[in-house]
Amino acid sequence: MKKFIPILFISLLFFACSDNDSDLCIDESLADPNKGCTKEYFPVCGCDNVTYSNDCIAEGAGVTSFTIGECNN
């Protein structure tokens, strides 16, 4: 039992500190749904694996990184 408690504590600490990719991908403080974007279709694939119609729309959604082109779903 004495060995179990430290192992449990370390396991909980590890999972509590692990990074979540979606948390790193979307920055809510950068999101601006009222950003004046054109309706031009030049698709980008966000780090959240969502295709946005253009980079401005992706940035307005708070996406921190993207690649040119549609996502491969």
N, C-alpha and C positions, 0 to 999 in steps of 0.2 A: 504494500500500500504506500509506503514512503517513496518508492520509486515512481509510482503512478502519478502522483500529484505534480512533480516537476515536469514530467513528460507531457501531461495534460496542459500545464501552464505554457510550456514552450510551443506546443501545437497551437493553442489559442492565440498566442502572440504572433506566431508566423502567419496565420490566416487573417488576423486583424490588420497586419501591416502589408499584406500583399497588395500589389497594384491591380487595379481593374482597368483594362485597356479602354473601355468605353468612357470611364471617368476622365482619362487623359485625352480622349478624342474630342469631346465636346466641352467647351468652356462657356458656361452660361453667362459669365460676365462679358463675353464678347458678342453674344447673341443680340441681334437687332432686327426683329421681324419687320420693322418699318423702314429698313434700309432701302433706298431708292435703286432698285436693280432693274435692268432691262429684261425683256422677255426673250432675248436671244438664246437659242438652243445651242450651247457649246458644253456638252455634258462633262461633269467631273465626278469621280468616285471618291466619296468621303471616307475617312478612316473608320467610320462606323458602317461601312459597306452599303451605303445608300447612294444612289445616283441622284445628283442635283443637276438642274438644267443648266447652270453655269456657276462659275466660281463666286460670283457675288451672292447668289442664293445660298451657297454652302457657307460662306463667311457670315451671312446674316443669321444662319442657324447655329452659329457658334462652333462650326467644325474647324479644328485646328490644323488639319493637314488633309490634302486630297491629291489625287492623280488625274491627269487628263484622260477623258474617256469614260464610258459607262462601266459600272461594276459588273463583274461576272457572277451572276447569281445562280 
